[in-house]
Amino acid sequence: MSSPLIQRLFEDYRYPEIDADNLHEFVVGPNVCVLFFTGDPAQHRETIDVAVILPELVKAFEGQLRAGVVARTAEKELQARYGFRRWPALVFVREEGYLGTITGVQNWPEYLREIQALLAAEPREPPGFGVPGGAD
């Protein structure tokens, strides 16, 4: 299930749809990339809110962020790559290097503070899905 507000990201804002085939091309471009993992809006009610907030975040950090929406068919595969556990998620990447993830809906000042920190961060390994106390 999609939503008109998610569709608006493609039509009005021209955000590209990202999948495993075009991920590399998208994340090596200029600026920090934000990958929007929507999940199913019927299951994850905050998805619609994030779909409205994302363009405002891109505007607030004008010239510093580029957004793309992860194709529903590629979400599980790319989720495994970036290791987040909660939906919806905004994954921040610079030149293929993982910077961090913001999940769910945040208050505006929290978004601004977290994104400012991510913009200044050095790339790192994404969190894994390992079992606590398990063997590596």
N, C-alpha and C positions, 0 to 999 in steps of 0.2 A: 504494500500500500504506500502510495506517495501522498504528498500534500501540495496544495496550491502554493503554499509558502516556500516549500522546498523547490518546486518547479520555478518559482520566481527567481531563485538564485541563478538558475541557468539562463532564463529568458531575459530578465531585467538587468542582472549584474554580470552576466556572461562568465560565471564561474565554470571552469571546465569540470567534466566528470572524470574522475581519476579511477583507474583500475591498475592491475599488475602490469599491464602492457605499456601504459604511459606514465607510471609513477616516476621513474627515473628522469624522464624528460621534464616533468613538472618540477621536481625538487632540486634540480641542478640550476634552475634559472635564478634570476636576481631576487634579492630580498628573502625574508623568512616566509616559508610556505605554511599555510594552515590547512590541514586536511580535516574536513568535517565528516565525521562518521555519524550518520543519522540514526541507524538502526530503524526498526519499524516504529513509525510515529504512534501507531495504535498501542504498542507495548511500552514505549518510552515517551511519555507525555511531554517531557521537557524538550524534546527534539524541535517542536514547533517554536518554542521560545528561543532556542539557540538559532534557528533559521532566521528569526527576526533580528537577533542581536548581532550575528556575525557580520553583516554588512556595516553595521554601526561601529564595530571594532576595527574593521578594515579602514573605515573613514577616520576614526580617532587616531590611528597609527599610519596616517596617509604616507604612502611611498615606502613603508617598511614591511608591509604584509601583502601576500598574495594568497587568495583563498581558492580552494577546490573542494568539490563534494565527492566523496568516495562512493563509487557505484555500489549499490546494494549487493550485487553479485560478487564483489571483491572484498566486502567488509570483513568477513571472517579471516580470509587469508592475510589481509593487511593488519587486522587486529593482532594476529599472532606475531607479526613482525614488530609491532610497537608496544605490545604487552599491556594495554590498559584493560580494565575489568568492568567499567561502568559506561553506560550509554546515556545520552549522546556524548561524543568526545570530540575535542579539538586537539589535534596533534600538530605540534610545531616542529618544523624541520628546516635546517639551513644547509644547503649544498649537500644533501643526502644525510647529514648528521642530525640525529635526534636531539631535540632541545627539551621537550617535555610535553605533558598533556594536561588539559583542563577538562574535567568531566562534569556533566550536569549543568545546571544553571547557577551562576554566581551573581552576587551583587556587583553593580557597575564598578565601584572602587576596587573590588577584589580582582575583577577582570583586568583593569588598568594596571594594578600593582603586579599581578602575576605575569602579564604579557611583557611589561617593562623588564622584569627579571629574566624572562625567557629570551628576550632580544639581546640581553647582555651576557647570556650564558654561553659556555663552551659546549659543543656537542658531546654527548655521552652515550653509553649503551642504553637502549630501552630496557625497562624492567622486564623480567621474564615471568613465565607462568610456573616457575619451579614449585615443588612441594616443599613447604617449610620443614627443615630438618632432614630432607632427603639427600640422596647422593647427587653430586654434580654430573 
